[in-house]
Amino acid sequence: MTRRKKTRSLADKVTIRTGKRKDYKKWRHENPDQVTSSRRFTQKKRQQRKLQAARKLARQEQGASIAIHPESTSTSSEERDE
């Protein structure tokens, strides 16, 4: 007896009506309240969002130190006008 290959695909696990993929897609479309994301997917997405937020914060902190209009240039421009 051979072992079944492990799969993450829902198409093999679904046994609604004929078990065909299009039947499952149709059922999922008609019953959105019964369909939820897997725990693995939600944890992965939550982790990705945390990483994204951390990177964004790091970029913002890095950009805050740059002086766009330093005071030294404003005095030199006044000297040029004279």
N, C-alpha and C positions, 0 to 999 in steps of 0.2 A: 504494500500500500504506500503510495507516494504522499508526501505532505503537500498541502496547498501553499502556494506562494502568498506571503503577506502582502497586502495591498492597502493603500490609503484611499483608493478610489471608491467613491460611493456607488458607482454603477453596479459593482458586483454585489454589494450588500443589500441593495434595494430590492424588495420583492412585492412591490405594489402592482396589482393587476398582472401584467405579463412579465414584469421585471425589466422591461426595455428602458433604455435611457430616456427616450423621448417621453415615455409615460411618466417617468419620475420628474422630468423637467416640467411637464404639464401640471402634475400634481403640486409641485413646489410653487409654480406660478399661481395656482388657484388657492393655495393655503400658506400664505407668507407668515402667518402667526405661528404655525407649527414648525417652521424651519428656523433653526438656530445654528450659529457657527460653532465649530468644535472648540473644546477648551484649548487644545493645542494652538489653533489658529488665533484665538483671542489673546492668549498669553504672548504669542509671537508678535502680534500687532501692538500690544501694550508695551512690550520691550522696545520695539522699533520706535514708538512715539516718544518714549523716555529718552532714548539715544538722540533722537532728532531734536528734542527740546534742549538737551545738554549741549549739543553742538551749536545750536542757535544762540544760547546764552554765552558760550565761549566766543563766538564771532562778535556778539554785541559788546562784550567786555574788551575784546581786543581792539575794536573799532573806536571805542570811547576815548582811548588815549591819544588818538591822532588829533593834532590841532589844525583845523582847516584854515582858520584865519589867525595866525599868531600875531601878537601885538607888535612885534618888531617890524613886520612888513608895513604896517599902517604908518609908522613914523618915517620909514624910508620913502614912502610914496609922497608924504608931505614935503620932504626935502627936495624931491624932484620937481614939484610944482613951482618952487621959488626960483 
